[in-house]
Amino acid sequence: MRIAFDAHGGDHAPVAVVEGIRLAAKEWPDVTYILIGRDPSILPNDLANVIFKHVTEQIEPEDEPVKAVRRKKDSSMVVGCQMVRKGEADAFISGGNTGALMAAGLFHTGRIKGVDRPALAPIFPTLSGRGTLVLDVGANPEAKPQHLYQYARMGRIYAEKVLGFEAPRIGLLNIGTEEGKGTELTKEAFSLLEKESSLRFIGNVEARDILFDACDVLVCDGFSGNILLKNTEGVAKAIFERLKEEFMRSLSTKIAAAILKPGLKRFKNSMDYKEHGGAPLLGLMGPVIKAHGSSDARAFFNAARQARLFIDRGVIPRIIEDLSPKKGEDNE
């Protein structure tokens, strides 16, 4: 098994990427790790199962995604996606420009036949610790009912194979739980999902219920999903910052904080994206995983764990089998 990493992807690259690979290489020595970058000196020379792939360009966070992918053909992101398509790597992980990774995946890894639009699918932490797979959160701001239907089918497969959910509950993000709520998009998507016997569709789900494990897979258009994602991250950050302020207010609150610290730390870790790895781009012809932009070494380590499961459990072949057009059909 070969897992490739973008040395230039993320706020803390390349240090966090290299340290994440170091952790993974020690945990799974049977895997070959490929570090794609411009500077060979960052390669850890004490690990036999880590190799360097030299490139001459890198895509910056501020680059316009499609233009950057077309112009920077020897960038770490483009080369990584090409390696997956050519079979030179079994998976590719990047914490870089999300739009560029999506474009590189489409242009150079390729889309599964029968999938109209790939989806970015992160795992939302929930209070139980199980998590909820949410797709799409920004790969496609606009969507059609058929796209949400395909997201549900891909999400079910990923949730079963990688997350270990048996018969995962599929929910549709909406402004109310009643049937008939929402826009024309959600109404038509509801109808498609309700008719699909292979899905355990539980109906509409409101945003406020996601953290309480209302469903295992939540489908939505990329615009709504991205707002949900950013708002959830912002609320979590605000809560922890406010708690810190309150606990530092006086001697008595500091004592209380010391007593509560182990429990608060466990709670914070359970809600931390770093523990869930990254967000797969479901619908591509190979495993491409988007790590969070502020990922640290632990997050990249968990992304490697996620990639191993993605490969070992045959997610791509299963999606191809499930969504590729049958003879006489045309899903394009």
FENFENLIN-V336747 format. One record per backbone hydrogen bond with DSSP energy under -0.5 kcal/mol. NH is the residue of the N-H (numbers start at 1). CO is the residue of the C=O. Records with the same first field share a line. If there is no record, write none. Layout:
NH = CO + CO
This chain:
3 = 32
4 = 2 + 91
5 = 34
6 = 93
7 = 5 + 36
9 = 6
10 = 8
11 = 293
13 = 10
16 = 12
18 = 14
19 = 15
20 = 16
21 = 17
22 = 18
23 = 19
24 = 20
25 = 21
26 = 22
27 = 23
28 = 24
31 = 28
32 = 1
33 = 31 + 49
34 = 3
35 = 33 + 51
36 = 5 + 34
37 = 35 + 53
40 = 38
42 = 39
43 = 40
45 = 43
47 = 44
48 = 46
50 = 47
51 = 33
53 = 35
54 = 52
55 = 37
56 = 74
57 = 74
60 = 58
63 = 60
68 = 64
69 = 65
70 = 66
71 = 67
72 = 68
73 = 71
75 = 72
76 = 57
79 = 75
80 = 76
81 = 77
82 = 78
83 = 79
84 = 80
85 = 81
86 = 82
87 = 83 + 84
88 = 83
89 = 83
90 = 2
91 = 2
92 = 287
93 = 4
94 = 289
101 = 97
102 = 98
103 = 99
104 = 100
105 = 101
106 = 102
107 = 103
108 = 104
109 = 104 + 105
110 = 105
112 = 283
115 = 112
116 = 114
119 = 282
121 = 119 + 280
122 = 134
124 = 122 + 132
127 = 211
129 = 126
132 = 124
133 = 216
134 = 122 + 132
135 = 218
136 = 120
137 = 120
147 = 144
148 = 144
149 = 145
150 = 146
151 = 147
152 = 148
153 = 149
154 = 150
155 = 151
156 = 152
157 = 153
158 = 154
159 = 155
160 = 156
161 = 157
162 = 158
163 = 158
165 = 159
167 = 165
170 = 200
171 = 169 + 217
172 = 203
173 = 171 + 219
174 = 205
181 = 178
187 = 183
188 = 184
189 = 185
190 = 186
191 = 187
192 = 188
193 = 189
194 = 190
195 = 191
196 = 192 + 193
197 = 195
199 = 196
200 = 168
201 = 199
202 = 170
203 = 170
204 = 177
205 = 172
209 = 206
210 = 207
212 = 209
213 = 210
214 = 209
216 = 169
217 = 169
218 = 133
219 = 171
220 = 135
222 = 140
223 = 141
225 = 221
226 = 222
227 = 223
228 = 224
229 = 225
230 = 226
231 = 227
232 = 228
233 = 229
234 = 230
235 = 231
236 = 232
237 = 233
238 = 234
239 = 235
240 = 236
241 = 237
242 = 238
243 = 239
244 = 240
245 = 241
246 = 242
247 = 243
248 = 244
249 = 246
254 = 250
255 = 251
256 = 252
257 = 253
258 = 254
259 = 255
260 = 256
261 = 257
264 = 260
265 = 261
266 = 262
267 = 263
268 = 264
269 = 265
270 = 266
271 = 267 + 268
272 = 269
275 = 272
276 = 273
277 = 274
278 = 276
279 = 290
280 = 121 + 278
281 = 288
282 = 119 + 280
284 = 281
285 = 110
287 = 90
288 = 286
289 = 92
290 = 279
291 = 94 + 289
292 = 277
295 = 292
300 = 296
301 = 297
302 = 298
303 = 299
304 = 300
305 = 301
306 = 302
307 = 303
308 = 304
309 = 305
310 = 306
311 = 307
312 = 308
313 = 309
314 = 311
315 = 310
318 = 314
319 = 315
320 = 316
321 = 317
322 = 318
323 = 319
324 = 320
329 = 326
